[in-house]
Amino acid sequence: MRTRITLALAVLLLLLAGCSPGAPADGPVTLRFQSLAWQPGSVAATKELVREWNATHPDVKVEYVQGSWDSVHDQLLTSFEGGEAPDVIHDASDDLADFAYGGYMADLSGLLPARLAADIPRGSWETTTFGRGVYGVPFLQEPRVLIADADRLRAAKVRIPTPERPWSWPEFRQVAKKLTGPGRYGVAWPLKDPVSATLNLSLSAGGRLFHRGADGKVTVRFEAGDAVVARTIHDQVTVDRSAPASTLGSGGADTLPGLFGGRYAMVPLGFSYRQQIVRQAPEGFHWQVLPAPAGADGLTQGVSPQTLSVSADCPHKKEAVAFIDFLLRPRNTVRLALGDWMLPTGTQALKDPALHTARHGWATGTALAARLRPAPAQFVRGYPEWKDKVATPAYQQYYSGASTLAGLRHRLERDGNLVLARYQR
C-alpha cells in the first residue's frame, strides 16, 4: 500500500512539474496583450511588432487583444476580479494606483532588464512606483501644446512663442484677446475632461493641489499656484469673452472644425492631435505647434505616461517582461511614438532624428520633454472617484461662471478630502 501511495505521489509531482508556468506540457507559452492603441499608425505599428515577436519567439506566443481608453478602468477591474485579466496590460500611469495597491498588478522591480531600467529617466519611473514596487513601464508621454492658426497669428502681429521664450499666462490671455473679434475667438478650451488638463498645466505655476503629510496621507489644498490656470480659463470665458463657453464640454476633436474654419485661432490640445489635424485640415490651412504658456516654474507640466504592466495573476511574468522589453527597444519605441504622434520616455529613442524635425511641430514637442513631470494625481488613491464626483463638476461650474473661485476651492477641499479620506483609513 505504501509503495502504491509513493508511486501515486511521484506521478502527481511529475504532472505538476509538467504543467508549471516555465515548462508548459502542451506547447508554447501564450500571453494575452491588451493594447489601447487607437490611431491607425499606432495600431499598425503595435500589431506589426507583435507579429515580429511571434516570428522570432516560437516558445512564447503573444495574442493581440484590442481595448479601449474609454472603458479601460472598469473593464480591467472587472477582469481582475473575475480572474480573466490580460497578461500584459496597456494603460496610463494615473490609472494604476488602485490596481497596484489592490494587488492586481505585478511588482516588476526585480524583473526589469538593466537596459530598460537605465534608459527611462527616474522621473518617469516615479509615475509607476507605488510604495516600494514598480507596477508599470512608462513608455509614451504627451505634453499639452497650443495648436494655432498660423495666418491669424501673423495677421495680428503677435509675438510667436518658442520653448526658449514662451508666453506667460498673462501674456497668453492678452494675445487671446487680441485675436478675438466678431464671431471669432482667440482660443477654444475643449474641457470635457477639465481636471487633468487643469492640474497638469498648473504645475507650470507651482500648483500641486495634492499634499502628502508626515503620516503619508494625502489632502487637497487649493493654493495660489493652483488658481493661475483655472482663473485664466475662467476669465477668458466669462470676462474677456476670448474663449467660447460652448466648447467647455467638448472633446479636443470637436474643436478642430472651428479651428479650420477660422472660428478659433488657438486650441490647447494634447500633442497627438497633430495626427488628426494632418488628416483633416483643409488645403491651404496653415497651422503650427506652440508651447503651452509658462508660469513661475517655466514650461513644467504634468503628464501621465502610457504604461505597460503585468497582471499579478500572470503565470509567465518573466516572459511577459521580456515581451515588454522587446516592444520598448529604442527603434521599436520610436515606431510606437511615431504611430501615436507622442514622445517616448526612453532617452535613446528620444534622440532619434525623426522626433526632432520641424515638420508637424515634432521639434517643439521634443523640446518640452525635459520639463515633463509626474501628474499631480499620480499617487492619489481614490483619484478616479474624486475626479468624477467632485473635481469635474466643480471645475465645470467655475469655468462656466456658475461658481466663484472661492466656491471652487471650498468644493475641492471639503468634498474632495471626504472622498480621499475613505481610501486612506
C-alpha positions in Angstrom: 0.0 0.0 0.0 2.8 2.4 1.0 4.5 1.7 -2.4 1.3 2.5 -4.3 0.9 5.8 -2.4 4.6 6.7 -3.0 4.2 5.9 -6.7 1.0 7.9 -7.0 2.7 10.9 -5.3 5.6 10.7 -7.7 3.3 10.6 -10.7 1.3 13.6 -9.3 4.6 15.6 -8.8 5.7 14.8 -12.4 2.3 16.0 -13.7 2.5 19.2 -11.7 6.0 19.8 -12.9 4.9 19.3 -16.5 2.2 22.0 -16.0 4.4 24.5 -14.3 4.5 28.1 -15.8 8.0 27.8 -17.1 7.5 24.5 -18.9 4.1 24.0 -20.4 3.4 20.4 -21.5 1.1 21.3 -24.4 3.1 23.8 -26.4 4.4 27.3 -26.2 3.6 29.9 -23.5 0.8 32.1 -24.6 0.5 35.7 -23.4 -2.6 37.9 -23.9 -1.6 41.5 -24.6 -4.3 44.1 -24.3 -3.4 47.2 -26.3 -5.2 50.6 -26.2 -3.7 51.8 -29.4 -6.3 53.5 -31.5 -4.8 55.8 -34.1 -4.3 53.9 -37.4 -0.5 54.3 -37.3 -0.3 53.2 -33.7 -2.5 50.1 -34.2 -0.4 49.2 -37.3 2.9 49.6 -35.5 1.8 47.7 -32.4 0.4 44.8 -34.4 3.5 44.6 -36.6 5.7 44.4 -33.5 3.6 41.6 -32.1 4.0 39.7 -35.4 7.8 40.3 -35.3 7.9 38.9 -31.8 5.9 35.9 -32.6 8.1 35.2 -35.7 11.2 35.2 -33.6 10.0 33.7 -30.3 8.3 30.3 -31.1 8.2 29.4 -27.4 6.3 32.5 -26.3 3.3 33.5 -28.4 1.5 36.8 -27.9 -2.2 37.3 -28.7 -3.2 40.9 -29.5 -6.4 42.0 -27.7 -7.9 45.4 -28.6 -9.0 47.5 -25.6 -10.5 51.0 -25.4 -9.4 54.1 -23.4 -13.0 55.0 -22.8 -13.7 51.9 -20.6 -10.3 50.6 -19.6 -10.5 51.2 -15.8 -13.9 49.5 -15.3 -13.0 46.8 -17.8 -9.7 45.9 -16.0 -11.3 46.0 -12.6 -13.9 43.5 -13.8 -11.4 41.2 -15.4 -9.1 41.3 -12.3 -11.9 40.4 -10.0 -13.1 37.7 -12.4 -9.6 36.2 -12.8 -9.6 36.9 -16.6 -7.2 39.8 -16.8 -4.8 40.1 -19.8 -1.2 39.1 -19.0 0.3 42.3 -20.5 -1.7 45.5 -19.9 -1.6 48.8 -21.7 -2.8 51.7 -19.6 -1.9 55.1 -18.3 0.1 55.7 -15.1 -2.7 57.8 -13.4 -4.9 54.7 -13.6 -2.5 52.3 -11.8 -2.6 53.4 -8.1 -5.7 51.5 -7.1 -4.7 48.4 -9.1 -1.2 48.4 -7.6 -2.3 48.9 -4.0 -5.1 46.4 -4.6 -2.6 43.6 -5.5 -3.9 43.2 -9.1 -0.6 44.1 -10.8 2.8 42.5 -10.5 5.7 44.3 -9.0 8.3 44.5 -11.8 11.2 45.9 -9.8 13.0 42.5 -9.7 12.2 41.6 -13.3 13.2 44.6 -15.4 16.3 44.2 -17.6 19.1 46.6 -16.7 19.0 48.3 -20.2 15.3 49.2 -19.9 15.6 50.4 -16.3 18.5 52.7 -17.1 17.1 54.1 -20.3 13.9 55.6 -18.8 14.6 58.6 -16.5 13.9 58.4 -12.8 11.1 61.0 -13.1 9.2 58.7 -15.5 9.7 55.7 -13.2 8.2 57.7 -10.4 4.9 57.7 -12.2 4.6 53.9 -11.9 6.2 53.5 -8.5 3.8 52.9 -5.6 5.2 52.1 -2.2 8.3 50.1 -2.9 7.1 48.5 -6.0 7.2 49.3 -9.7 3.9 48.4 -11.4 4.3 49.5 -14.9 6.8 50.6 -17.6 6.2 54.2 -18.7 6.9 54.4 -22.4 5.0 57.2 -24.2 4.1 60.6 -22.9 2.1 63.5 -24.3 2.7 67.2 -23.4 -0.1 69.7 -24.0 0.6 72.3 -26.6 -1.2 75.1 -28.4 -2.3 74.3 -32.0 -2.6 77.7 -33.7 -3.8 79.1 -37.0 -0.5 80.5 -38.3 -2.1 83.0 -40.6 -4.3 84.5 -37.8 -1.2 85.0 -35.6 0.8 86.5 -38.4 -2.0 88.9 -39.3 -2.4 90.0 -35.7 1.4 90.6 -35.4 1.6 88.9 -32.1 4.9 87.6 -30.7 5.3 83.9 -31.6 6.3 81.9 -28.5 9.1 79.3 -28.6 10.3 76.8 -26.0 13.1 79.2 -25.3 10.7 82.2 -25.0 7.2 81.0 -24.2 4.3 83.2 -23.4 3.5 83.8 -19.7 -0.1 83.1 -18.7 -0.9 86.8 -18.5 0.6 87.3 -22.0 -1.3 84.4 -23.3 -4.5 86.0 -22.0 -3.7 89.3 -23.8 -2.8 87.5 -27.1 -6.2 85.7 -27.0 -8.0 89.0 -26.5 -6.1 90.5 -29.5 -7.1 87.6 -31.7 -10.8 87.9 -30.8 -13.3 89.7 -33.0 -16.9 89.5 -34.2 -17.8 85.8 -34.5 -14.2 84.7 -33.8 -12.4 83.8 -30.6 -8.7 83.9 -29.7 -8.8 80.4 -28.1 -11.2 77.5 -27.5 -10.8 75.3 -24.4 -12.1 71.8 -25.1 -12.6 70.7 -21.4 -14.8 67.6 -21.5 -12.2 66.4 -19.0 -11.2 69.6 -17.2 -9.4 68.0 -14.3 -6.3 66.5 -15.9 -5.8 69.5 -18.2 -6.0 72.0 -15.4 -3.9 70.1 -12.9 -1.2 69.2 -15.3 -0.9 72.7 -16.7 -1.0 74.2 -13.2 2.4 72.7 -12.5 3.9 75.5 -14.6 2.6 78.0 -12.0 3.7 76.0 -9.0 0.3 74.3 -8.4 0.3 71.0 -6.6 -3.3 70.6 -5.2 -2.4 67.3 -3.5 -0.2 67.4 -0.4 1.1 64.4 1.5 1.5 64.8 5.2 4.0 63.2 7.6 1.6 60.4 8.2 1.6 59.6 4.5 -2.0 60.7 3.9 -2.9 63.0 1.0 -5.1 66.0 1.4 -6.3 68.6 -1.1 -5.2 72.2 -0.6 -6.1 74.7 -3.3 -3.3 77.4 -3.1 -2.2 80.4 -5.2 -0.4 78.3 -7.8 -3.4 76.1 -8.3 -5.5 79.2 -9.2 -3.4 80.6 -12.0 -4.5 78.4 -14.9 -8.1 78.0 -13.5 -8.5 81.7 -13.3 -7.1 82.3 -16.8 -9.6 79.9 -18.3 -12.5 81.3 -16.3 -11.6 84.9 -17.2 -11.2 84.1 -20.9 -14.7 82.6 -21.0 -16.6 84.9 -18.7 -14.7 88.2 -18.6 -12.7 88.7 -21.8 -15.1 86.6 -24.0 -12.0 85.5 -25.8 -13.0 81.8 -25.4 -16.5 80.4 -26.1 -18.4 78.7 -23.3 -19.8 76.3 -25.9 -16.6 74.2 -26.1 -16.2 73.6 -22.4 -18.0 70.3 -22.6 -16.3 69.3 -25.8 -13.5 66.9 -26.6 -10.5 68.1 -28.5 -11.5 66.7 -31.8 -14.8 68.6 -31.6 -12.9 71.9 -31.8 -11.0 71.1 -35.0 -13.7 72.2 -37.5 -13.9 75.6 -35.7 -10.1 75.9 -35.9 -10.0 75.0 -39.6 -12.9 77.4 -40.3 -11.4 80.4 -38.6 -13.7 80.5 -35.6 -10.8 79.8 -33.1 -7.3 81.0 -33.5 -5.8 78.6 -31.0 -6.7 75.4 -29.2 -4.8 73.8 -26.3 -4.6 70.1 -27.2 -2.5 67.0 -26.5 0.5 66.6 -28.7 -1.0 63.6 -30.5 -3.9 65.6 -32.0 -1.5 66.7 -34.7 -2.2 63.4 -36.5 -5.9 64.3 -36.8 -5.0 67.8 -38.0 -2.7 66.4 -40.7 -5.5 64.1 -41.9 -8.4 66.5 -41.6 -7.1 70.1 -42.2 -8.4 71.6 -45.5 -6.0 72.5 -48.2 -4.5 75.9 -47.6 -4.9 75.8 -43.8 -1.6 76.7 -42.2 -1.0 75.6 -38.6 1.8 75.5 -36.1 2.6 74.0 -32.8 3.3 76.4 -29.9 4.4 75.5 -26.3 1.9 75.9 -23.6 2.2 79.1 -21.5 4.8 79.2 -18.8 4.4 80.2 -15.1 6.6 80.6 -12.2 8.0 77.1 -12.8 8.6 77.7 -16.5 7.3 75.2 -19.0 6.9 72.4 -16.4 3.7 70.4 -16.9 2.4 67.1 -15.6 1.9 64.0 -17.7 0.6 60.6 -17.1 2.6 58.4 -19.4 1.2 55.4 -21.2 2.3 52.2 -19.4 2.8 48.5 -19.9 2.1 46.3 -16.9 1.9 42.7 -16.0 -1.1 41.1 -14.2 -0.3 39.7 -10.8 -2.1 36.5 -11.8 0.0 36.1 -14.9 1.9 32.7 -14.6 4.6 33.8 -17.0 5.8 37.1 -15.6 9.4 36.6 -16.8 8.2 36.0 -20.4 5.8 39.0 -20.2 8.6 41.3 -19.2 10.8 40.0 -22.0 8.0 40.9 -24.4 7.7 44.4 -22.9 11.5 44.8 -23.2 11.2 43.8 -26.9 8.4 46.4 -27.6 10.5 49.1 -25.9 13.8 48.6 -27.6 14.8 52.1 -28.8 14.0 51.5 -32.5 10.7 49.9 -31.7 9.7 52.7 -29.2 10.3 55.2 -32.0 7.9 53.3 -34.2 5.3 53.4 -31.5 5.9 57.1 -30.8 5.6 58.0 -34.5 2.5 55.9 -34.8 0.9 57.5 -31.8 2.3 61.0 -32.5 3.6 61.1 -29.0 7.0 61.3 -27.3 9.0 58.3 -25.9 10.1 58.3 -22.3 13.3 56.4 -23.2 16.4 58.6 -23.6 17.8 56.7 -26.6 14.6 56.8 -28.5 14.1 60.5 -27.8 17.4 61.2 -29.6 16.1 59.8 -32.9 16.2 62.5 -35.7 12.7 61.7 -36.8 11.5 63.2 -33.5 13.4 66.5 -33.9 12.2 67.7 -37.3 10.3 71.0 -37.6 7.7 69.3 -39.7 4.4 69.0 -37.9 5.9 70.5 -34.8 7.9 67.5 -33.7 10.8 69.6 -32.6 8.7 71.9 -30.4 7.2 68.9 -28.6 10.6 67.2 -28.1 12.0 70.4 -26.6 9.4 70.1 -23.9 10.3 66.5 -22.9 12.8 67.6 -20.2 10.1 69.7 -18.4 7.6 66.9 -18.1 6.8 65.8 -14.6 4.5 63.2 -13.0 0.9 64.4 -13.0 -0.2 65.7 -9.6 -2.8 63.0 -9.2 -0.3 60.2 -9.9 -0.1 58.7 -6.5 -3.5 59.5 -5.1 -5.7 56.6 -4.1 -9.3 57.3 -4.9 -8.4 59.7 -7.6 -10.9 58.3 -10.2 -13.8 58.8 -7.7 -12.6 62.2 -6.6 -12.2 63.3 -10.2 -15.7 62.1 -11.3 -17.8 63.0 -8.3 -16.1 66.2 -7.0 -13.5 67.8 -9.3 -15.1 67.5 -12.7 -18.4 69.2 -11.7 -16.6 71.7 -9.6 -14.3 72.9 -12.4 -17.1 72.8 -14.9 -19.3 75.1 -12.8 -16.4 77.5 -12.2 -15.4 77.7 -15.9 -19.0 78.4 -17.0 -19.3 81.2 -14.5 -21.8 79.3 -12.2 -19.5 79.5 -9.2 -16.7 81.6 -7.9 -13.0 80.8 -7.3 -13.8 80.6 -3.6 -16.6 78.2 -4.3 -14.2 76.0 -6.4 -11.7 76.0 -3.6 -14.3 75.1 -1.0 -15.7 72.2 -3.0 -12.3 70.7 -4.0 -11.1 70.8 -0.4 -14.2 70.0 1.6 -15.9 67.4 -0.6 -12.6 66.2 -2.1 -11.0 65.4 1.2 -14.0 63.5 2.3 -13.6 61.2 -0.7 -9.9 60.7 -0.3 -10.2 60.0 3.4 -12.2 56.8 2.7 -9.3 55.4 0.7 -6.7 56.2 3.4 -8.2 54.8 6.6 
